[in-house]
């Protein structure tokens, strides 16, 4: 969930305690939506204006920066680098935070700048203003065409976002609370009434207040209003006294939410883990999401490249197949040339057709042969013989091109399959390097030395190691170098998938381990969504790679076949982490 105004209040209080009075040593912009202020003593303040996950907090994570800083980063460096953070303030009950920074102006005079972070879903922004409140520039400029409410452009005075007409939950007393409650429908869910009536009350908070009052989140406004007020008042008192606790909510080992107070509405279905600081909590919660977003963006780029290359190749192969089909008519061209030669005595220059008996057929039927009126009879015969020779040569060339193109098409489809199964940035980096080596992507120049990622590792129920390749290059290394000759090699039949190795240690593996390795081969293949998949397996010594073949392309003999069901739960159970 995005930070609601109450949770943001707790985060701002913690951030102010650590950052106010600190000097800004560096300004960095790792991504388009993130700005990191490097403070003294190694502290870092993150300002994120990503529409999906806007936030600000102290961070301990190290983020990679682009080789060329963006223009907005250069602007912030010009005005803020070397300045001191004098205040971090939140607009009351709004998701707007302002950093006051005392820094030198262009003329060397001290001036106070305001860096405003608006943590609004779909409209998050970061805005730099001067001492008079005029906008110097912003991360996202907003004009009248894109917004009917206000403009955010250099030179204009900054105005706060429009506020909703709702009651303040911190100012409501008992009488005002019941006045509002009496106006609501008695069958309206109480949590919905709280969200609709009071500003800064998020759905999670509303459900927690209702749960504290009645022991259930599905309670109507007309049910036990006194208990609802008691729970609301207890929450209101905690906020006013700033009794905040960083809480991370986990379900099945996955982080699903967070808040600034203990959450009990999930009961036994989730675990609330208390953290020491909001900065550490937000780092933990958003780190995985940021990685998944980077993976998604990088994967989209590679997927588009591989898909475009595959589609171009398919069109090329379709055209070549049409040309190849035409070459099958070459015997007719040779026959026409011989029939013209046999009837030269009957022909004259300028004829556009010749009707002659086809002595290649038993009944000698009449056949009509088109002629070029500009050519002599002998030249027409030579033209047909030339077309025949050209078609014969084209057939051999096209057959070779079709075979090579079909192999390349299978390779590109295997790359697309790898992209669907990729799980980390390293997986995408290796696939990108593979596409660069194949000429599908322009090389980015000198590459940093990086250790190749290892294969996926699993342990069978009987304790045998199972290795699953992550990409074509790794499939080559796994099968051709890492595996022993007597290990078992698995691959799905007729569809793309990873190379899978069952390490046997030279002994005969048990049947269950063989079936588990086959099920993993089915899961890490194009057949993942099908009920049954045929998987071939043989010893590694019977798997060969042809000279010059593309990465991951092999042929094998002496194999057996198993029909198995792809099983993701098996992969999770056997995975070695």
Secondary structure as UniProt FT lines:
FT   HELIX           5..19
FT   TURN            20..21
FT   STRAND          23..31
FT   TURN            32..33
FT   STRAND          34..39
FT   HELIX           40..42
FT   STRAND          44..48
FT   TURN            51..52
FT   STRAND          55..58
FT   HELIX           71..80
FT   TURN            81..82
FT   STRAND          84..90
FT   TURN            92..93
FT   STRAND          96..104
FT   TURN            106..107
FT   STRAND          110..118
FT   TURN            121..123
FT   STRAND          125..129
FT   TURN            131..132
FT   STRAND          134..138
FT   TURN            144..146
FT   TURN            154..155
FT   STRAND          167..168
FT   TURN            169..171
FT   HELIX           174..183
FT   TURN            186..187
FT   HELIX           190..197
FT   STRAND          198..199
FT   HELIX           203..214
FT   TURN            221..222
FT   HELIX           225..240
FT   TURN            241..242
FT   STRAND          247..251
FT   TURN            252..253
FT   STRAND          254..259
FT   TURN            265..266
FT   HELIX           267..269
FT   STRAND          271..274
FT   HELIX           278..327
FT   TURN            328..329
FT   HELIX           330..342
FT   HELIX           344..346
FT   TURN            349..350
FT   STRAND          353..357
FT   TURN            359..360
FT   TURN            362..363
FT   STRAND          366..370
FT   TURN            373..374
FT   HELIX           377..421
FT   HELIX           425..437
FT   TURN            438..439
FT   STRAND          456..459
FT   TURN            461..462
FT   STRAND          465..468
FT   HELIX           472..477
FT   HELIX           478..482
FT   TURN            485..486
FT   STRAND          488..492
FT   STRAND          500..502
FT   TURN            505..506
FT   HELIX           511..523
FT   TURN            526..529
FT   STRAND          533..539
FT   HELIX           540..542
FT   STRAND          543..544
FT   TURN            547..548
FT   TURN            551..552
FT   STRAND          555..556
FT   STRAND          560..564
FT   HELIX           568..574
//
